Amino acid sequence: MARKFGPLPSWPRLLRRSYAAAYCGLAAPTFKRLLRDVRPLDVGHGLLRWDRYDLDEWIDRQKGDAASVEAYFMTLPKIGASG
């Protein structure tokens, strides 16, 4: 049975595999197969976490888009900015 995730107020920087897969919109087995080149961090005691920024970079590479995540966010309107 597929695991359901509720809305998160914001995604944490480091994600366990199930959350990293959900962040990428993939099932966990598909995530494991496709993201072999994105290495998780061992945060201690064998706990592996995937960096959200590494996942964003992987997604950008899949699109063939050289623009960084930061460049994308710079194009968004600023909160509270007028006009």
Secondary structure as the mmCIF struct_conf table of DSSP 4:
data_model
#
loop_
_struct_conf.conf_type_id
_struct_conf.id
_struct_conf.beg_label_comp_id
_struct_conf.beg_label_asym_id
_struct_conf.beg_label_seq_id
_struct_conf.end_label_comp_id
_struct_conf.end_label_asym_id
_struct_conf.end_label_seq_id
HELX_LH_PP_P HELX_LH_PP_P1 ALA A 2 LYS A 4
BEND BEND1 PRO A 9 SER A 10
BEND BEND2 ARG A 13 ARG A 13
STRN STRN1 LEU A 14 LEU A 15
HELX_RH_AL_P HELX_RH_AL_P1 ARG A 17 TYR A 23
TURN_TY1_P TURN_TY1_P1 CYS A 24 GLY A 25
HELX_RH_AL_P HELX_RH_AL_P2 ALA A 28 LEU A 34
TURN_TY1_P TURN_TY1_P2 LEU A 35 ASP A 37
BEND BEND3 VAL A 38 VAL A 38
HELX_LH_PP_P HELX_LH_PP_P2 ARG A 39 PRO A 40
STRN STRN2 LEU A 41 ASP A 42
BEND BEND4 GLY A 44 GLY A 44
TURN_TY1_P TURN_TY1_P3 HIS A 45 GLY A 46
STRN STRN3 LEU A 48 ASP A 51
HELX_RH_AL_P HELX_RH_AL_P3 ARG A 52 LYS A 63
TURN_TY1_P TURN_TY1_P4 GLY A 64 GLY A 64
HELX_RH_AL_P HELX_RH_AL_P4 VAL A 69 MET A 74
TURN_TY1_P TURN_TY1_P5 THR A 75 THR A 75
BEND BEND5 LEU A 76 LEU A 76
HELX_LH_PP_P HELX_LH_PP_P3 PRO A 77 LYS A 78
TURN_TY1_P TURN_TY1_P6 ILE A 79 GLY A 80
#
